[in-house]
Amino acid sequence: MSAARQEAGLRAALSGSHEHAPRPMVDLELPALVRKALLPSMALLKPAAVLVPLLRRDAGLSVLLTRRADTLRHHRGQISFPGGRRDPEDQSFADCALREAEEEVALPRAQVEVIGYLDDYPTVSRYLVTPVVALVQPPPAFRFDPGEVAEVFEIPLSAVLDRGRFQRGMLNRDGFRLPFLELQHESWRIWGATAGMLWDLSRKVNIHLAE
C-alpha cells in the first residue's frame, strides 16, 4: 500500500475526531463483572496524553516508538509512545503530547501535523490517556533523554494495519483477570496500553481503507 493511500486512510479515519469532552473511550472488552467493579474509579483517573507519531518515509509511513529506560520506577523497559501526565500549563492534550515528545525525543513541533485523536485509553496505572495522532516530517536523527528513554525505533504502519499480527493475553491485576493485546515486531514486544492504542488505530483506518 502506498504512503499516499495510507495517509488518505488516516485522514479519513480521524476526520471529525477532537479532544474536547465528552470523549469516546476505547472498548477494552472487559468482562461485565470487572467493568462494573472498575466503573466508580474511572472519574479518579489522572489526565495524560501521548503522541502517536507517523513518520513520512520513502517506503511508507512508520510509527515511532520508544523503549522506556530500565532505571525508571514505573513501566521500566516497556514500549511506549512519547507522552505523560498533563501539566496545568498545558493548553490542551495536543500541547501536552507535543511537549512530551519534544522533551523525550527532541521532536520539533514545527515538523509535526496533528491530524486527529484515538479513543481515550484507561490504564492500570490509573491514567486516562488521550492519544494524539500526527504526521511527522522526521529529522535526520532523534535525540533522547537517557533518563527516560533507552531506545527509539520505528515499525512500518503496514505492520500495525495487519490486525492478524495482534495476539491476546490475560493479566492478573488486583484480583482481576484483565485482557490485553500484544504485537511482536522483530525483537520488540509491544503490549498493554501501547498495543491497545495501535489496535484502535488499526481498526479505525482499516474501516476506511475497506470502503
Secondary structure as a PSIPRED ss2 file (coil, helix, strand):
# PSIPRED VFORMAT (PSIPRED V4.0)

   1 M C   1.000  0.000  0.000
   2 S C   1.000  0.000  0.000
   3 A H   0.000  1.000  0.000
   4 A H   0.000  1.000  0.000
   5 R H   0.000  1.000  0.000
   6 Q H   0.000  1.000  0.000
   7 E H   0.000  1.000  0.000
   8 A H   0.000  1.000  0.000
   9 G H   0.000  1.000  0.000
  10 L H   0.000  1.000  0.000
  11 R H   0.000  1.000  0.000
  12 A H   0.000  1.000  0.000
  13 A H   0.000  1.000  0.000
  14 L H   0.000  1.000  0.000
  15 S C   1.000  0.000  0.000
  16 G C   1.000  0.000  0.000
  17 S C   1.000  0.000  0.000
  18 H C   1.000  0.000  0.000
  19 E C   1.000  0.000  0.000
  20 H C   1.000  0.000  0.000
  21 A C   1.000  0.000  0.000
  22 P C   1.000  0.000  0.000
  23 R C   1.000  0.000  0.000
  24 P C   1.000  0.000  0.000
  25 M E   0.000  0.000  1.000
  26 V C   1.000  0.000  0.000
  27 D C   1.000  0.000  0.000
  28 L C   1.000  0.000  0.000
  29 E C   1.000  0.000  0.000
  30 L C   1.000  0.000  0.000
  31 P C   1.000  0.000  0.000
  32 A H   0.000  1.000  0.000
  33 L H   0.000  1.000  0.000
  34 V H   0.000  1.000  0.000
  35 R H   0.000  1.000  0.000
  36 K H   0.000  1.000  0.000
  37 A H   0.000  1.000  0.000
  38 L H   0.000  1.000  0.000
  39 L H   0.000  1.000  0.000
  40 P H   0.000  1.000  0.000
  41 S H   0.000  1.000  0.000
  42 M H   0.000  1.000  0.000
  43 A H   0.000  1.000  0.000
  44 L H   0.000  1.000  0.000
  45 L C   1.000  0.000  0.000
  46 K E   0.000  0.000  1.000
  47 P E   0.000  0.000  1.000
  48 A E   0.000  0.000  1.000
  49 A E   0.000  0.000  1.000
  50 V E   0.000  0.000  1.000
  51 L E   0.000  0.000  1.000
  52 V E   0.000  0.000  1.000
  53 P E   0.000  0.000  1.000
  54 L E   0.000  0.000  1.000
  55 L E   0.000  0.000  1.000
  56 R E   0.000  0.000  1.000
  57 R E   0.000  0.000  1.000
  58 D C   1.000  0.000  0.000
  59 A C   1.000  0.000  0.000
  60 G E   0.000  0.000  1.000
  61 L E   0.000  0.000  1.000
  62 S E   0.000  0.000  1.000
  63 V E   0.000  0.000  1.000
  64 L E   0.000  0.000  1.000
  65 L E   0.000  0.000  1.000
  66 T E   0.000  0.000  1.000
  67 R E   0.000  0.000  1.000
  68 R E   0.000  0.000  1.000
  69 A C   1.000  0.000  0.000
  70 D C   1.000  0.000  0.000
  71 T C   1.000  0.000  0.000
  72 L C   1.000  0.000  0.000
  73 R C   1.000  0.000  0.000
  74 H C   1.000  0.000  0.000
  75 H C   1.000  0.000  0.000
  76 R C   1.000  0.000  0.000
  77 G C   1.000  0.000  0.000
  78 Q C   1.000  0.000  0.000
  79 I E   0.000  0.000  1.000
  80 S E   0.000  0.000  1.000
  81 F C   1.000  0.000  0.000
  82 P C   1.000  0.000  0.000
  83 G E   0.000  0.000  1.000
  84 G E   0.000  0.000  1.000
  85 R E   0.000  0.000  1.000
  86 R C   1.000  0.000  0.000
  87 D C   1.000  0.000  0.000
  88 P C   1.000  0.000  0.000
  89 E C   1.000  0.000  0.000
  90 D C   1.000  0.000  0.000
  91 Q C   1.000  0.000  0.000
  92 S C   1.000  0.000  0.000
  93 F H   0.000  1.000  0.000
  94 A H   0.000  1.000  0.000
  95 D H   0.000  1.000  0.000
  96 C H   0.000  1.000  0.000
  97 A H   0.000  1.000  0.000
  98 L H   0.000  1.000  0.000
  99 R H   0.000  1.000  0.000
 100 E H   0.000  1.000  0.000
 101 A H   0.000  1.000  0.000
 102 E H   0.000  1.000  0.000
 103 E H   0.000  1.000  0.000
 104 E H   0.000  1.000  0.000
 105 V H   0.000  1.000  0.000
 106 A C   1.000  0.000  0.000
 107 L C   1.000  0.000  0.000
 108 P C   1.000  0.000  0.000
 109 R H   0.000  1.000  0.000
 110 A H   0.000  1.000  0.000
 111 Q H   0.000  1.000  0.000
 112 V E   0.000  0.000  1.000
 113 E E   0.000  0.000  1.000
 114 V E   0.000  0.000  1.000
 115 I E   0.000  0.000  1.000
 116 G E   0.000  0.000  1.000
 117 Y E   0.000  0.000  1.000
 118 L C   1.000  0.000  0.000
 119 D C   1.000  0.000  0.000
 120 D E   0.000  0.000  1.000
 121 Y E   0.000  0.000  1.000
 122 P E   0.000  0.000  1.000
 123 T C   1.000  0.000  0.000
 124 V C   1.000  0.000  0.000
 125 S C   1.000  0.000  0.000
 126 R C   1.000  0.000  0.000
 127 Y E   0.000  0.000  1.000
 128 L E   0.000  0.000  1.000
 129 V E   0.000  0.000  1.000
 130 T E   0.000  0.000  1.000
 131 P E   0.000  0.000  1.000
 132 V E   0.000  0.000  1.000
 133 V E   0.000  0.000  1.000
 134 A E   0.000  0.000  1.000
 135 L E   0.000  0.000  1.000
 136 V E   0.000  0.000  1.000
 137 Q C   1.000  0.000  0.000
 138 P C   1.000  0.000  0.000
 139 P C   1.000  0.000  0.000
 140 P C   1.000  0.000  0.000
 141 A C   1.000  0.000  0.000
 142 F C   1.000  0.000  0.000
 143 R C   1.000  0.000  0.000
 144 F C   1.000  0.000  0.000
 145 D C   1.000  0.000  0.000
 146 P C   1.000  0.000  0.000
 147 G C   1.000  0.000  0.000
 148 E C   1.000  0.000  0.000
 149 V E   0.000  0.000  1.000
 150 A E   0.000  0.000  1.000
 151 E E   0.000  0.000  1.000
 152 V E   0.000  0.000  1.000
 153 F E   0.000  0.000  1.000
 154 E E   0.000  0.000  1.000
 155 I E   0.000  0.000  1.000
 156 P E   0.000  0.000  1.000
 157 L H   0.000  1.000  0.000
 158 S H   0.000  1.000  0.000
 159 A H   0.000  1.000  0.000
 160 V H   0.000  1.000  0.000
 161 L H   0.000  1.000  0.000
 162 D C   1.000  0.000  0.000
 163 R H   0.000  1.000  0.000
 164 G H   0.000  1.000  0.000
 165 R H   0.000  1.000  0.000
 166 F E   0.000  0.000  1.000
 167 Q E   0.000  0.000  1.000
 168 R E   0.000  0.000  1.000
 169 G E   0.000  0.000  1.000
 170 M E   0.000  0.000  1.000
 171 L E   0.000  0.000  1.000
 172 N E   0.000  0.000  1.000
 173 R E   0.000  0.000  1.000
 174 D C   1.000  0.000  0.000
 175 G C   1.000  0.000  0.000
 176 F E   0.000  0.000  1.000
 177 R E   0.000  0.000  1.000
 178 L E   0.000  0.000  1.000
 179 P E   0.000  0.000  1.000
 180 F E   0.000  0.000  1.000
 181 L E   0.000  0.000  1.000
 182 E E   0.000  0.000  1.000
 183 L E   0.000  0.000  1.000
 184 Q E   0.000  0.000  1.000
 185 H E   0.000  0.000  1.000
 186 E C   1.000  0.000  0.000
 187 S C   1.000  0.000  0.000
 188 W E   0.000  0.000  1.000
 189 R E   0.000  0.000  1.000
 190 I E   0.000  0.000  1.000
 191 W E   0.000  0.000  1.000
 192 G H   0.000  1.000  0.000
 193 A H   0.000  1.000  0.000
 194 T H   0.000  1.000  0.000
 195 A H   0.000  1.000  0.000
 196 G H   0.000  1.000  0.000
 197 M H   0.000  1.000  0.000
 198 L H   0.000  1.000  0.000
 199 W H   0.000  1.000  0.000
 200 D H   0.000  1.000  0.000
 201 L H   0.000  1.000  0.000
 202 S H   0.000  1.000  0.000
 203 R H   0.000  1.000  0.000
 204 K H   0.000  1.000  0.000
 205 V H   0.000  1.000  0.000
 206 N H   0.000  1.000  0.000
 207 I H   0.000  1.000  0.000
 208 H H   0.000  1.000  0.000
 209 L H   0.000  1.000  0.000
 210 A C   1.000  0.000  0.000
 211 E C   1.000  0.000  0.000
